[in-house]
Amino acid sequence: MKIGRAHYMKKLTDPCDFVGRFFFSFKNDELQWQGQIISKVSEGVFLVQLHQWTTGESSSQVLFSVPDMMAWKFYDTAEDWRSALAEYESNKAAVTRSLLRSTD
């Protein structure tokens, strides 16, 4: 399931443009990580603040390299980021309901 189809990702021409962006990462089309990029540590390496799924509160800080971030979905604001998550969860719930009805 894709997230944020209504949202688009601007081309980031300067690696420092990543700093401050909110993101979601995926594994097998499922959300894996969520958080915000908080600083550039070195060329191609960024410090990321992860957020808990259940509360949205900050959890761990982790280093990621740009190649690890290539498939992430980025958002300019926390509002856009939360809106995309709500859309993803709504779509996922609709698919689940549809699958349950088809097995009846």
C-alpha positions in Angstrom: 0.0 0.0 0.0 1.4 3.4 -1.0 1.3 6.4 1.3 0.5 10.0 0.4 -0.5 9.7 -3.3 -2.0 13.1 -3.0 1.4 14.4 -1.7 4.4 14.7 -3.9 8.1 14.8 -3.0 10.0 17.8 -4.2 13.4 17.1 -5.7 16.0 17.8 -3.1 19.0 19.3 -4.8 21.0 20.1 -1.7 21.7 17.3 0.8 21.1 19.8 3.6 17.5 20.1 2.3 16.8 16.8 4.1 17.3 18.4 7.5 14.0 19.1 9.2 12.0 16.9 6.8 9.6 14.3 8.2 9.5 10.9 6.7 8.1 7.4 6.5 10.1 4.3 5.4 8.7 1.1 4.1 9.5 -2.6 4.1 7.4 -4.9 1.9 4.9 -2.1 1.4 4.3 -1.7 5.1 5.4 1.3 7.2 8.6 0.6 9.0 10.0 3.8 10.4 8.7 7.3 11.0 10.5 10.3 12.2 12.4 13.5 11.3 15.8 14.2 10.0 17.5 16.4 12.6 21.1 17.0 11.2 23.7 16.2 8.6 26.5 14.3 10.4 28.8 13.9 7.4 28.6 13.7 3.6 25.6 11.4 2.9 25.0 10.6 6.6 22.1 12.0 8.6 21.0 11.8 12.2 17.3 10.8 12.4 14.9 11.2 15.3 12.5 8.2 15.2 9.0 8.4 16.6 7.0 5.6 18.3 4.0 4.3 16.4 1.6 4.1 19.3 2.2 7.6 20.8 4.1 9.5 18.2 6.6 10.5 20.9 10.3 10.6 20.1 12.2 7.4 20.7 15.7 6.6 19.3 18.1 8.6 17.3 19.7 6.7 14.5 22.2 7.4 11.7 21.1 6.6 8.2 23.0 7.0 4.9 21.4 8.5 1.8 21.2 5.1 0.0 19.2 3.8 2.9 16.8 6.7 2.5 16.2 6.5 -1.2 12.7 4.9 -1.0 11.5 7.0 1.9 8.6 9.4 1.5 9.4 12.9 2.8 7.2 15.7 4.0 7.9 19.4 4.5 5.7 19.8 7.6 4.5 17.7 10.5 0.9 18.4 9.4 1.5 17.0 5.9 3.3 14.0 7.5 0.4 13.3 9.9 -2.2 13.7 7.1 -0.3 11.2 5.0 -0.3 8.7 7.9 -4.0 9.2 8.4 -4.6 8.5 4.7 -2.4 5.4 4.8 -4.2 4.0 7.8 -7.6 4.8 6.3 -6.7 3.1 3.0 -5.2 0.1 4.9 -8.4 -0.3 6.9 -10.6 -0.1 3.8 -8.5 -2.9 2.1 -8.8 -5.0 5.2 -12.6 -4.5 5.4 -12.8 -5.4 1.7 -10.8 -8.6 2.2 -12.9 -9.6 5.1 -16.1 -9.2 3.1 -14.7 -11.2 0.2 -14.1 -14.2 2.5 -17.7 -14.2 3.8 
